[in-house]
């Protein structure tokens, strides 16, 4: 979870080398995410990718990957001794 008065609120942040912001959108306006855009525009954060889980199909737009909500189960965690690493398994999608 990330919340900043200047940038806004992002639902989840996971770490896979760098921070990866994740938004969950249930409505049709899933492409409206001001806080996520603010974070992606902040060069100091060096965010390379982000995910928005929504009620639409797979779509890529710049640093944002839009995924159907049911694909949350594809978000895997590889546990290492000192810290967890998350990855998204999209191998079955064409």
C-alpha positions in Angstrom: 0.0 0.0 0.0 1.3 3.5 -0.9 -0.3 6.7 0.1 1.1 10.2 -0.5 -0.6 13.6 -0.3 1.2 14.7 -3.4 0.9 11.6 -5.6 -2.2 9.8 -4.3 -3.0 6.2 -3.2 -2.0 2.9 -4.9 -3.6 -0.3 -3.7 -0.5 -2.5 -3.5 3.2 -2.3 -4.0 5.3 -5.4 -4.3 9.1 -5.7 -4.7 10.8 -7.6 -7.4 14.2 -6.0 -7.5 12.4 -2.6 -7.9 9.0 -1.6 -6.6 6.0 -2.6 -8.7 2.7 -0.7 -8.1 -0.6 -2.6 -8.5 -4.1 -1.2 -8.8 -7.3 -3.1 -8.6 -10.2 -1.5 -10.6 -13.7 -2.8 -10.6 -15.4 -0.2 -12.8 -15.3 0.6 -16.5 -13.0 3.6 -16.0 -10.1 1.3 -15.1 -7.7 3.4 -17.3 -8.2 6.4 -15.0 -5.6 6.0 -12.2 -4.1 9.4 -11.4 -2.0 8.2 -8.5 -0.4 5.4 -10.5 0.3 7.8 -13.3 1.9 10.3 -10.8 4.1 7.5 -9.4 5.2 6.3 -12.9 6.0 9.9 -13.9 8.3 10.3 -10.8 11.8 9.5 -12.2 13.3 9.2 -8.7 11.2 6.0 -8.1 12.6 4.3 -11.2 9.4 2.3 -11.7 9.8 0.1 -14.8 6.4 -1.7 -14.7 3.0 -1.7 -13.1 -0.2 -3.8 -13.1 -3.8 -2.8 -13.2 -6.2 -5.7 -12.5 -9.6 -4.8 -14.1 -12.7 -6.2 -15.8 -11.2 -6.2 -19.3 -8.8 -8.2 -21.3 -5.0 -8.2 -21.4 -3.6 -4.9 -22.7 -0.2 -3.2 -22.6 0.1 0.6 -22.4 3.6 1.9 -21.8 4.7 0.7 -18.3 1.2 -0.5 -17.4 0.0 -4.0 -18.0 -3.8 -4.3 -17.7 -5.0 -7.8 -16.7 -8.4 -9.3 -16.0 -9.1 -9.5 -12.2 -9.3 -13.3 -12.3 -5.6 -13.3 -13.2 -4.7 -12.3 -9.7 -4.1 -16.0 -9.1 -1.2 -15.8 -11.6 0.7 -13.5 -9.3 3.3 -15.9 -7.8 5.7 -15.6 -5.0 9.1 -17.1 -5.0 10.3 -17.2 -1.4 14.0 -16.7 -0.8 15.6 -16.9 2.6 15.9 -13.1 3.2 13.0 -11.6 1.3 10.0 -12.6 -1.0 10.1 -11.9 -4.7 6.9 -11.8 -6.8 6.5 -12.5 -10.5 3.6 -12.7 -12.8 3.2 -15.9 -14.8 1.7 -15.2 -18.2 3.1 -18.2 -20.0 -0.3 -19.7 -20.9 -1.6 -16.5 -22.5 -1.1 -15.7 -26.2 
